[in-house]
Amino acid sequence: MVLFIATVLLIVGAIAGFMPAIMTPMMFDDPRAIESPATVTLALSIATFPIVCLVAVLLSWLVFLLPVFANLPYRYVLACRLTALPLINLAIAAVTLAWISYFNGGSFS
């Protein structure tokens, strides 16, 4: 049941994250923004979020359904843990956004 709910949430997250992913090039309007590692990291984290959501759904269902993994004692738990992959993107985005706010004064450059 957890896998079904996580699948729905991740698909909704991928759809919702599509528009911010399209808008990430706007973060580089300032010519010096490409030189800022925090801006590049934040842009990569935002741009790859929908892809990571879809890959997490695909991997979790492959682990759960493929007969190759049938002998794993905790394959359902492993499948549920794979759905947490987008949390890496969210954590990186939160840290870099805090970094930009604190060290760069909120400016992407």
C-alpha positions in Angstrom: 0.0 0.0 0.0 2.9 2.4 0.8 4.3 1.8 -2.7 1.1 2.7 -4.4 0.8 6.0 -2.4 4.5 6.8 -3.0 4.0 6.2 -6.7 1.1 8.6 -6.9 3.0 11.2 -4.9 6.1 10.9 -7.0 4.1 11.1 -10.3 2.4 14.3 -9.0 5.8 15.6 -7.9 7.3 14.9 -11.3 4.4 16.8 -12.9 4.6 19.7 -10.5 8.4 19.8 -10.8 8.3 20.0 -14.6 7.6 23.8 -14.7 10.4 24.8 -12.3 12.7 22.5 -14.3 11.9 24.3 -17.5 12.5 27.7 -15.8 16.0 26.9 -14.4 17.8 28.6 -17.3 16.3 31.9 -16.0 18.6 31.5 -12.9 21.5 32.3 -15.2 20.3 35.7 -16.5 23.3 37.4 -14.8 26.5 36.5 -16.7 28.3 35.9 -13.4 25.8 33.3 -12.2 27.4 30.5 -14.2 30.5 31.0 -12.1 28.7 30.4 -8.8 28.8 26.8 -7.7 25.8 27.2 -5.5 23.6 28.5 -8.4 24.8 25.6 -10.7 24.1 23.1 -7.9 20.6 24.5 -7.3 19.8 24.5 -11.0 20.9 20.9 -11.5 18.9 19.8 -8.4 15.8 21.5 -9.7 16.2 20.4 -13.3 16.8 16.8 -12.5 14.0 16.5 -9.9 11.2 15.3 -12.3 13.6 12.8 -13.9 14.6 11.4 -10.5 11.0 11.1 -9.5 10.2 9.0 -12.5 13.3 6.9 -12.2 12.5 6.3 -8.5 9.0 5.0 -9.4 10.4 2.8 -12.2 13.2 1.4 -10.0 10.9 0.7 -7.1 8.4 -1.2 -9.2 11.1 -3.1 -11.0 12.6 -4.2 -7.7 9.2 -5.2 -6.4 7.9 -7.0 -9.5 10.9 -8.7 -11.2 11.4 -12.3 -10.4 15.2 -11.8 -10.2 14.6 -10.0 -6.9 12.1 -12.6 -5.6 14.6 -14.1 -3.2 15.4 -10.9 -1.4 13.8 -11.1 2.0 13.0 -7.4 2.2 12.3 -6.5 -1.4 9.2 -4.5 -0.5 11.2 -2.4 2.0 13.9 -1.9 -0.6 11.3 -0.8 -3.1 9.8 1.6 -0.6 13.3 3.0 0.1 14.0 3.6 -3.5 11.0 5.9 -3.6 12.9 8.2 -1.3 15.5 9.1 -4.0 13.9 12.5 -4.8 14.6 13.5 -1.1 18.2 13.8 -2.1 17.3 16.5 -4.7 15.1 18.3 -2.1 17.9 18.2 0.5 20.5 19.5 -1.9 18.2 22.2 -3.1 17.4 23.3 0.5 21.1 23.4 1.4 22.1 25.4 -1.7 19.2 27.8 -1.3 20.3 28.4 2.3 23.9 28.8 1.0 22.8 31.4 -1.6 20.6 33.2 0.9 23.3 33.4 3.6 26.6 33.8 1.7 25.4 35.5 -1.5 22.7 37.7 0.0 20.0 36.0 -2.0 21.7 36.8 -5.4 22.3 33.9 -7.8 25.6 35.5 -9.0 
